[in-house]
């Protein structure tokens, strides 16, 4: 859409505005890659993982979009945040006559987390080991090596995250009778509690932070210091609700030692690009760029005095592409850093009607350093809500390559009534190479929440439930 919006004014010499209606938005924008996954986990009798095999098949739709990168990411995180000495992972994207798929929160790691965590629960049951203990036994740690051959050199407190989440106390079951809105089916008033079962699920996952595999990832910031002591910051970072404008102002006011800081409108007319608001990168990259520009501006003012105007470009440490055949690192790390999360979900299921209700969710997440804890918790809640949608209701349906439910009447997303209380534990273990030790937080909640919710549904129903979203007819009459 952006490319056409740029080309049209060049050809017409007129201002151009493009707007998709709802149906065009469904058809014209990329969606998450549907996936089929086959996995095999092997372990010693005491629960130590020995090897893992996984085949990943991704539906890329009619065009490539970001399928190559999603395919690589799916393979990179297929083992989960566990130490696995031997792994054979085959990841493939295929062209189909379906609508194109591309970048979507989780970016391949979400699909493989769903499969790998289901496997960990199965393995725990076979071995007679508590599922949380099995995960702790195999948790990866700094100094360990990933299946790609990359060593974990930064902060990745997987064991601490698991322990903090497991320690969260889930709410006691609500007594019956109670209001219908607090039962599966909600406002549909379908039950008084007969046939409703409760389940608890647990899941852990991790994902990369920032762009990877050799991408030239950079962000620019420009700082103007005026003689009256005030300052103006220019950064083209896109504010899409994640709070990056607050981060920019917080960093600038901290570095400059004044509250008299104005944030100019985000535009590449006055400053170089900031890159996209994706890959859990924007807080990291913008904070680095603004920090460097502020420090450079202070140095220049101390040197020459008067009004100064300084622009700086920030880059994280370089990365290298994975070998496409072997999936191994080539001359350097493929990913800048990693973040992990653990989630516990409590659900209720009406096993006769197949209706579900997420009662409560608790999470512990590795956030590096929380610059704004309230904003971090908001991001965790939003990412969790998106995972609820994928677990229970969101599904693009197609027929002969055409989307058949291209409206919010037929494609359902969670509302405030579908999102339960979410308790967040922020695990702060500063990332050594990141500005202020921070990490992006937007994607891990979505990566993990779907797996945790479906684990809880399995616990409540005894069904395998190998597909999401879990539909009523996947449950009703089968328990």
VENJO-V834596 format. One record per backbone hydrogen bond with DSSP energy under -1.0 kcal/mol. NH is the residue of the N-H (numbers start at 0). CO is the residue of the C=O. E is the energy in kcal/mol with one decimal. If there is no record, write none. Layout:
nh = (NH,NH)
co = (CO,CO)
e = (E,E)
//
This chain:
nh = (4,5,6,7,10,11,12,24,25,26,27,28,35,37,39,41,43,46,49,50,51,52,53,54,55,56,57,58,59,61,66,69,70,71,72,73,74,75,76,77,79,81,82,87,89,91,93,95,100,101,106,108,111,112,113,114,115,116,117,118,119,120,121,122,123,124,125,126,127,128,133,134,135,136,137,139,142,143,145,148,151,157,160,161,162,163,164,165,166,167,181,182,185,187,188,195,196,198,200,202,204,206,208,209,212,214,216,218,219,220,221,222,223,224,225,228,230,231,232,233,246,247,248,249,250,251,252,253,254,255,256,260,261,263,269,277,280,284,285,286,287,288,289,290,291,292,293,294,295,296,297,298,299,300,301,302,303,304,307,309,311,313,319,322,326,328,338,340,341,342,343,344,345,346,347,348,349,350,350,353,356,358,359,360,361,362,363,364,365,366,368,375,376,377,378,379,380,381,382,383,384,385,386,387,388,389,390,391,392,393,398,401,403,406,410,417,422,424,426,430,433,436,437,438,446,447,448,451,452,453,454,455,456,457,458,459,460,461,469,473,474,475,476,477)
co = (0,1,2,3,6,7,8,20,21,22,23,24,56,54,52,50,47,43,41,41,85,39,87,37,89,35,91,33,93,97,63,65,66,67,68,69,70,71,72,74,76,79,137,51,53,55,57,60,59,30,103,105,107,108,109,110,111,112,113,114,115,116,117,118,119,120,121,122,123,123,129,130,131,132,133,80,151,140,149,145,143,155,156,157,158,159,160,161,162,164,178,179,182,184,185,192,348,346,344,342,340,338,336,278,333,211,214,313,272,311,233,309,231,307,229,225,259,223,261,221,242,243,244,245,246,247,248,249,250,251,252,258,230,232,266,275,277,280,281,282,283,284,285,286,287,288,289,290,291,292,293,294,295,296,297,298,299,300,224,222,220,218,332,327,322,147,206,204,363,202,361,200,359,198,356,196,354,194,348,349,347,345,345,420,343,422,341,424,339,426,366,371,372,373,374,375,376,377,378,379,380,381,382,383,384,385,386,387,388,388,401,398,396,404,406,414,360,362,364,436,430,433,434,366,442,443,444,447,448,449,450,451,452,453,454,455,456,457,390,470,471,471,350,474)
e = (-2.1,-1.5,-2.4,-2.4,-1.7,-2.4,-2.3,-2.5,-2.1,-2.0,-3.4,-1.8,-2.2,-2.1,-2.7,-2.4,-2.5,-2.0,-3.1,-1.3,-1.6,-2.7,-2.1,-2.7,-3.3,-2.4,-3.1,-2.5,-2.4,-1.6,-3.2,-2.3,-2.8,-1.9,-2.6,-2.7,-1.7,-2.5,-1.7,-1.2,-1.2,-2.2,-2.9,-2.5,-2.6,-2.5,-2.3,-1.3,-2.3,-2.3,-3.2,-2.0,-1.5,-2.0,-1.9,-1.4,-3.0,-2.6,-1.2,-1.9,-1.9,-1.8,-2.0,-2.8,-2.3,-2.1,-2.4,-2.2,-1.2,-2.2,-2.4,-1.6,-2.4,-2.6,-1.2,-2.2,-3.0,-2.5,-3.0,-1.9,-2.8,-2.1,-2.3,-2.5,-2.5,-2.6,-2.1,-2.8,-1.7,-1.5,-1.9,-1.9,-2.6,-2.6,-2.3,-1.5,-2.9,-2.3,-2.6,-2.2,-2.3,-2.1,-2.1,-2.6,-3.1,-1.5,-1.8,-1.8,-1.3,-2.4,-2.8,-3.2,-2.9,-2.3,-2.5,-1.8,-2.2,-2.4,-2.9,-3.4,-1.6,-2.6,-2.2,-2.6,-2.8,-2.5,-2.7,-1.8,-2.8,-2.7,-1.1,-2.1,-2.5,-2.8,-1.0,-1.7,-1.7,-3.0,-2.7,-2.2,-2.0,-2.3,-2.8,-2.3,-2.3,-2.4,-2.6,-2.4,-2.2,-2.3,-2.3,-2.0,-2.3,-2.4,-2.1,-1.6,-3.0,-1.6,-1.7,-2.6,-2.9,-3.3,-2.4,-2.8,-2.9,-2.2,-2.4,-2.3,-2.5,-2.8,-3.0,-2.5,-2.6,-2.6,-2.6,-2.9,-3.0,-2.2,-1.0,-2.3,-2.2,-2.4,-1.5,-2.1,-2.6,-2.8,-2.0,-2.4,-2.7,-2.2,-1.4,-2.3,-2.5,-1.8,-2.1,-2.2,-2.4,-2.3,-2.6,-2.2,-2.2,-1.8,-1.6,-2.1,-1.9,-1.8,-2.1,-2.1,-2.5,-3.6,-2.3,-1.4,-3.0,-1.9,-3.1,-1.4,-2.5,-2.8,-2.9,-2.1,-1.4,-2.0,-1.9,-1.2,-2.2,-2.0,-2.5,-2.1,-2.5,-2.2,-1.8,-1.8,-2.0,-2.3,-2.0,-1.9,-2.1,-3.1,-3.1,-2.0,-1.6,-3.0,-1.2,-2.2)
//
